Amino acid sequence: MWATSEDPDGAATRPVPPQRYADLRSYAAIGDGRTVALIGRDGAVDWLPIPDLDSPPAFAALLDAQDGGRIELAPALDAALLTVTRRYVPGTNVLETTWTTADGGVVRVTDALNTGIAGRLPWVELARRVDGVAGSVPMRWRVAPGTCLARATPWIYRTTHGDVLRVDSITMAVRTLGEMDPQVHDQQIDGRFTTAPGSRHLLGLVATESEPLHLSTPEQLDAGVDRTIVNWQAWAGEFGFDGPWSEAVLRSALALKLLIHSPHGSVAAAATTSLPERLAGGKNWDYRYAWIRDTAYTLNALFRFGLQEETHAAVSWLLRTMRRHGPDLSVFYSLSGDLPGGHEYPDVPGWRGVGPVVVGNAAADQLQLGVFGDLFDIVRLCVVNGNLLDAETGRLLAGIADRACDLWQRRDAGIWELEEEQHYTSSKLGCWQALTCAVQLAELGQIPGDPARWRDEAERIRTWVHEHCWNADVGAYVWYPGTDELDASMLLHAASGFDRGPRMSSTIDVLRARLGAGPLMYRYSGMDAEEGTFVACAFWTVSALAWVGRRDEARELMDQLVPMTNDVGILAEMIDARDGAFLGNLPQGLSHLALMQAAMALADDQPAADPA
């Protein structure tokens, strides 16, 4: 059993500041298609941006325990006297937390970011339903907005409809059902109550930004929980996977659905910013953007499961965004499709004091050749799944394919967005993948032009990689020519079809030997001294093993990896191989995508491994 930083063994290696910071494994995520809330095992909402996932967070105790703000709801008892169990309502992103007291009292809290009759609501509506199950349980609650990462100060505003909370341009109203004894203070509202068998209480929050506030009644919020459960289950009912690990695959699909920004169709890489990849600090990033790479992987998975609305919306968003900003691809865009702006470092401590906290991402201006492959894979999937490209998109893509022909010989920052530019092997193969897809699209009549140049250039890339990036002494495709260092992203090119033969099989073995940590894997050489293992890399290994025909090994590894989620099936970006602690932003889309793709690779009837 792994120790967490709240366990005695972990505490010795993870000193915690006086203010409370929950272990990252403790968080469950709920969402409404627009924003995401993180809820700890202690019942506190420690992260909730309003109104959008990338808005300044009105509740951000996750990064600032003292002033960040949180919404608390839990038994008013010593934690040592309580047993906590959690689960998602089956087929939903609605969370159930059940507390059992030492004397047999039982209370259940059901948390939902409510959705409407026709989809997402035009306002944020958090509903926290409290059901008394057995005995009597004293409960406490508190709604205390924070500073929006040191941007503003919360305050109480008294209106003819009651007291509301305001911070920056956000207006919030607390709604309660049952006798909950609300007490209004200068910057927060709190109270206490006691449950009984069959009792029903509700703590709700309705919120808007820079627009009138709709004051849903407590009864409407309570009914909204049931409606939200039905809405999620209807969506999950359209999702089908009958293979092994089906429960983990569905949970990952639901986690990905939280990251799809329904107003625009874009796909966020993760729901948070600045959760550290290493406890020494300095590797904190803002992942509340839409990466072309992550969008491609998301669509690869969702197309396979027949989910049409999300895939069409994401493809349309990406192509519309590209036309808007010109043919030169950005690595990522804002969720609304804008070019990323600058970045800043708010004066807040960060999770457990590990900084810096960052808003924005400086990698936007990098040259990453792999995005060519990601883009064309998205479009190829769109077409082979029964869609047609419009003429303008076809012309745009033909021009981008020509750009890939011209640029593939340049150094770039690689998939890991590094400051040192090199001739990274995976980057070259991204261009190879782009041109291979472009040829297929041209042959299908979807993009104009003669594909002869694209076909010839793709073959030149293949030859170049075989001649310059295969290191016979190492027995693997290396990170870039002239080195013996390794990059786990090479595993992706078993699935892309570049190599499924002996060289790829040998590369898998060398990667596991040199970058592996038990079933887990680091991103590239040297990262074992700097950060946690990268969750997606471990699942990429499963897929690669399956594609080269080593399916028994792939299944064995998958069986080891799937239980590494937290208690409700959520994955972060990284896992500390020493104790299983989560590191990095969460929920992390790439981690859940890699799990899904690994399960699909093992479920597919794949052709025998072929030589490269």
ABEGO torsion letter per residue (X at the ends): XBBBAABAAAAAABBBBABBBBBAAABBBBBAGABBBBBBAAGBBABBBOABAABBBABAAAABAAAAEBBBBBBBBBAAABBBBBBBBBGBABBBBBBBBAAGBBBBBBBBBBBBAAEBBABBBBBBBBBBABEBBBBBBBBBBBAGGGABBBBBBBBAAEBBBBBEABBBBBBBBEBAGBBBBAABBBEBBBBBBGBBBBBBBBBBBGBBBBBBBAAAAAAAAAAAAAAAAAAAAABBBABBGAAAAAAAAAAAAAABBAAAGBBBABABBGBBABAAEGBBBBAABBBAAAAAAAAAAAAAAGBAAAAAAAAAAAAAAAAAAEABBBABBBAAGBBBBBBBBBBBAEBGGBOBBBBEBAAAABBBAAAAAAAAAAAAAAAAAGBBBBAAAAAAAAAAAAAAAAAAABBBAEAAGBABBBBBAAAAAAAAAAAAAAAAAAAAGABBEBAAAAAAAAAAAAAAAAAAABBAAAGBBBABBGBABBBAAAAAAAAAGABABAAAAAAAAAAAAAABBEABBBABBGAAAABBBBAAAAAAAAAAAAAAGBAAAAAAAAAAAAAABBAAGBBBABBBAAAGBBBEBOBBAAAAAAAAAAAAAAABBBBBBBBX
